[in-house]
Amino acid sequence: MAHAVILPRQGQSVESCIITQWHKKVGDSVQEGEVLFSYETDKASFEETAKAGGSLLAIFFEEDDDVPVLSTVALIGQPGEDISGFRPDTPQAQQAVDPPAAAPAAPAAPAAPAAPPPAPEAAVVHGVAPRARMTAQRLGVDPATAEATGPQGRVIERDIFAAASAREAAQAAPAQPPAPAAASGQGFSDQPLSKVRRLIATTMHQSLSGMAQLTHHSSFDATRLLSLRARFKSAPQELGLNDISMNDLILFAVARVLQNHPDLKAHLLDNHIRRFDHAHLGLAVDTPRGLLVPTLFEADRKGIRQLSREAKALIEAAQGGAISPDLLQGAAFTVTNLGALGVESFTPIINPPQVAILGVCAIVQRVRETAGQLSVYPAMGLSLTYDHRAVDGAPASRFLKDLVGALEQIDLMLLGQEETNEP
């Protein structure tokens, strides 16, 4: 009996995925465990392997098709098997399986006058997904104006983002004269935006256009931070401290300090602010597919060793492209670190509906005067961007001041901290 290949659900919030590449074609022999096709969500990519061996009897969706999760996308079985009962009832699948046949030749006898064709029906929207409805309320978008691309004609969240971007572009774009033709011999290449890049573009545009963002810059003496990192690196292997990085120590301090500043670990939602009990930290990660922000949940409850292990696992999963979409949401505050790239100061953009984001900068040598003597010390920059609609300048500055104090005494902060939730 034929075996149905099902498109898996990657996370509870995922309603559909795009098939990016088929690694087999109809008629190919398939072994159990072989990769059949690749697919992606808004933020991650995956490969689906065969759960049974045989011959690939049918492919119901083509590359670049947006496919509802849990749909039958292909069949594996023995040549000659009846597959009519497995065929998905969707226009995309029917088009992939049943290409239009050539029309038969008309008979010589005169035909009766043809009836006028029926008027085209308007596109039918079969509902609005809950996440899409919440986003529409937050952005002031009428779901009826969005083009539904979700399963069974549903309006999903990305449709709301697209409608909001189209509305703002129509309002803001000035009349443009036609562009001159490219000069002869001028070379260029066009590359379509990936799904991840389109999502990043929409989110960042909505962030800057819909918030009152302001950035405060500060710095701290990183002497103790560097010293502690060096001690960890040279510690005995059995202590499990060797891999703890400066970034881990910064995340540790941020999570603890945030607990005293609930206004900063919050979401601004329509007419209310949602403050979180724990510091769910978003980690901005540079990946081959674009910027991803996995979430380190309840970072304030984790000891430094557990925090270091979990942060590295999240970063590795995001860079590998196989992270669960459920781990790419739910953050209350984001940390983005550009220090390794030599950036001394920048203005990070808030990831909505969060109200703040911290940028970590490079270490530079600075001079200060103490008791009439000049000395050089390593200074690390911090850039805090906050939404002034939700947070005022004084509370934001107090958070930054407390964080500077904690980082300048990071070794004392670690003393007495219990390694909670350690396995």
Protein Blocks (a to p, Z undefined) as FASTA:
>chain_A
ZZddddddedjklmbdcdfbdcbdehiacdehiafbdcddfkbccddddfbecddfbdfb
dehiacdehiafbdcddehiafklmpccbfklmmmmmccdddddddfbdcdddddddddd
ddddebjcfklmmmmmmnopafklpccfbehhiacfklmmmmmmmmmmmmmmccdddddd
ddehiacddddddfklmmmmmmmmmmmmmpccddddddddfklmmmmmmmmmmpcfklop
mmpcfklmmmmmmmmmmmmmmmlmccdehjaccddfbdcdddddddfkbccddddehkll
pcfklmmmmmmmmmmmmmnopacfklmghiabdcddfklnopabdcdddddfbfbdcddd
ddddddddeehiacddddddddddddfklpcfklmmmmmmmmmmmmmmmmmmmgopaceh
iZZ
